[in-house]
Amino acid sequence: MATVDKRSRVAVWLRGDGIEIGALHRPLVAPPEARVTYVDRLPDADLRAHYPELNGMPFAPVTVLGTAEDLSAFGDNSVDFIIANHLLEHLPDPIAGLIEFHRVLRPDGALYMALPDSRVTFDRTRELTSPEHIIDEHRHGTESNRAAHYRDWVVNAENRGADAESRIAELMEMDYSIHFHCWRADTFLEFLLAAEKEAGIEFEIAAFAPPEHPSDDEFILLLLKGKSAAVRLPPRPMPPPSMPTRLRHLPGKALRTLVLEGPRPLLKKSSSYIRRRASRNRG
């Protein structure tokens, strides 16, 4: 699970009136200057039926029905920000989602996306999605590969064996929202550049936060609509990452050495200190 600290650091870019799509039980804690409208493809009761594993958890209050690929409830250049956490991997055609995000965002509007790093999730044994695969589906439609995506999910994420075919049919009948695509940060950036070129849209990366500890399962991107000749800065400075507890107790000089030169000089000094103590004890 990603730290709240990491999500909040990047969220300082958000202000004005915006939307969060598919928040379910884990809406982003937005800063006070950001006013969020919640969008989902189903009303609350249907969402709870679709996700029985989330039974009993509070959901973000959905007030607008829509999907990432269809935000027709919103006009062109009408929102200041879009939050799409753990969403793009669920879209059969994520390029269509990016096009719709680009349409409704105002110039310089912010797109906040947290995406799962496949190495830290149930996708770890699945093949990473190539940009070429997504572009081909965007051009020719996703329906012909739909069953193959569900089969990959059932066999490699759910680890089903003998009952795989019946499980595939069940999930397809439900239109269950699986992870159609798998990325790491580097492969997602490859996809993003290819998608921009394919769709004729422009985003600029303003902030990036990678996984920060072994159980942190996501990386975060903050994109701004359009390109700018000048550097665009957040409305207020981004706070620094929280320092691991062990590092907080290092003396200032040692911490500076660790940051600038890495751990080797400190380890050498520690080894020398231990040898000196051992020599004095023997004497």
C-alpha positions, 0 to 999 in steps of 0.5 A: 500500500502506498503511503498517504504521505506520497499521494499528498505530496503530489496532490499539492498541484490540485486546485479549483474544480475537478473530478475523480473517476472511479474512487470507490473506497479510496478517494484521494485526500485532496488539498482544501483548495481542490473541490472534487466531484466524484464520477463512476460508471455505476451508481452506489448500489450497483458498484457495491453489487459489482465489488462484493469484496468491498462490502462494508467500506464507505464509498466516495459519493458518486454524483455524476455517471460516466467513464474515463472514455465518456465524460460527456457530462463535462464540456471541453476545457471545463475542469481544472484537474482529473484524478484517475487512480488505479484506473487506466489499467482497467481500460481496454483502450487507455488511449481513448481515456487519455483523449477524453481527459485531454478534452475536458481539462482546461489549458494547464489543467492537472491529470493526477494518476496513480498506477500499480507497479506490476512487480508489487501486485498480482500482475507480477507474473503477467507480461507487460503491455507494449505500446504497440499492442495498445495502439493496435487495439485503439485503431482496430477495436478491443473486442477481438482481444477481449477474451484473451485479456480475461484469460490472461487475468484468470490464469496468471492473476487469479491462478485458476486451473481446471475451472479457468474457462468457466471463470472467464465466461463468468467475468466477461458476463459481469463485464468485470473490471480486470487489469487489462494492462500491466506496466512499470513506470518506465514502460508506462512512460513509453506508452504515454509518449506513444499515445500522445503521438498517436492521438495528437494530444500533449501532456507535460510531466510535472511530478513523479513519485516512484514506489518508496518501500517494499510494499508500496504498490504504485507510482504516481504521475502528475501531468499538465495539459499542453506544453509550456516554454516556461517551467510550470511550478505547483501552487505551493511547494511540494513537501519533501518525502518523509525520512525513514525513522532510522535516518532521522537519528543520523548526525547531520554530517553523516546524513549529508555523506549518505545523501551525497556519497552513498553508504560506502564511506560511512561503512568504512568509518564504522569498520575502522571504529569497530577495529579500534574498539576491539584493539583497545579492549584486547589491550 
